[in-house]
Amino acid sequence: MGKTYRAWEVDQRWLLPPSVHEFVAADHPAHLVREIVRGELDLSAVLGPYERELRGYPPYHPAMMVALLLYAYSRGVYSSRQIARAC
């Protein structure tokens, strides 16, 4: 049985605001970073260790974390505390 991750569903509908996409404009660079990570990057080397470890609380999906780091780095934010504050 493989490792489960916390859900990363950007298309999920919310009550207020109705969609995550309403937070971010359609032409925002965050969408480009997300699409590159989801469609172009091979994250098998990152996903491998997670698949073997079944203990513990479900982690955030590694693709989401890579997208977050790449976006933060593209904006010039390198401190983990500043990234957490921005989230």
C-alpha positions in Angstrom: 0.0 0.0 0.0 1.4 3.4 -1.0 1.7 6.6 1.0 -1.2 8.9 0.9 -0.8 12.7 0.7 -2.9 15.6 1.9 -5.1 16.7 -1.0 -3.8 19.3 -3.4 -6.9 20.3 -5.4 -6.6 23.8 -6.8 -9.9 23.3 -8.6 -11.8 22.5 -5.5 -14.8 24.8 -4.9 -15.1 26.7 -1.6 -17.9 28.6 0.0 -16.2 32.0 0.1 -14.6 32.7 -2.3 -16.0 30.1 -4.7 -12.7 29.0 -6.2 -9.0 29.2 -5.4 -8.6 30.8 -8.9 -10.4 33.9 -7.7 -7.4 34.6 -5.4 -5.0 34.7 -8.3 -5.4 36.4 -11.6 -5.4 34.2 -14.7 -2.2 35.7 -16.0 -0.3 35.4 -12.7 3.1 33.6 -12.8 2.0 31.2 -10.1 -0.2 29.4 -12.6 2.9 28.9 -14.9 5.0 27.5 -12.1 2.2 25.1 -11.1 1.7 23.8 -14.6 5.4 23.3 -15.1 5.7 21.3 -11.9 2.6 19.3 -12.6 3.3 18.6 -16.3 6.9 18.9 -17.0 9.0 17.9 -14.0 9.9 14.3 -13.2 9.5 14.1 -9.4 10.0 10.3 -9.2 13.3 10.8 -7.2 11.4 12.9 -4.7 8.3 10.7 -4.5 10.2 7.4 -4.1 11.2 7.8 -0.4 7.6 8.9 0.4 6.1 5.8 -1.1 8.2 3.5 1.1 7.5 5.2 4.4 3.9 4.4 5.5 4.1 5.8 9.1 3.2 9.3 10.2 0.6 11.9 9.3 0.0 12.3 5.6 2.5 14.9 4.3 1.8 17.7 1.8 2.2 16.5 -1.7 5.8 16.9 -2.8 4.7 18.5 -6.1 2.9 21.2 -4.2 6.0 21.8 -2.1 8.3 22.0 -5.1 5.8 24.5 -6.8 5.8 26.6 -3.6 9.6 26.7 -3.4 10.0 27.5 -7.1 7.4 30.3 -7.0 9.0 31.8 -3.8 12.5 31.6 -5.3 11.2 33.3 -8.5 9.9 36.1 -6.3 13.2 36.5 -4.4 12.0 34.9 -1.2 14.5 32.3 0.1 13.8 32.2 3.8 11.6 29.4 5.0 10.0 31.7 7.6 9.2 34.3 5.0 7.7 31.7 2.7 5.6 30.4 5.6 4.4 33.9 6.4 3.5 34.5 2.8 1.4 31.4 2.7 
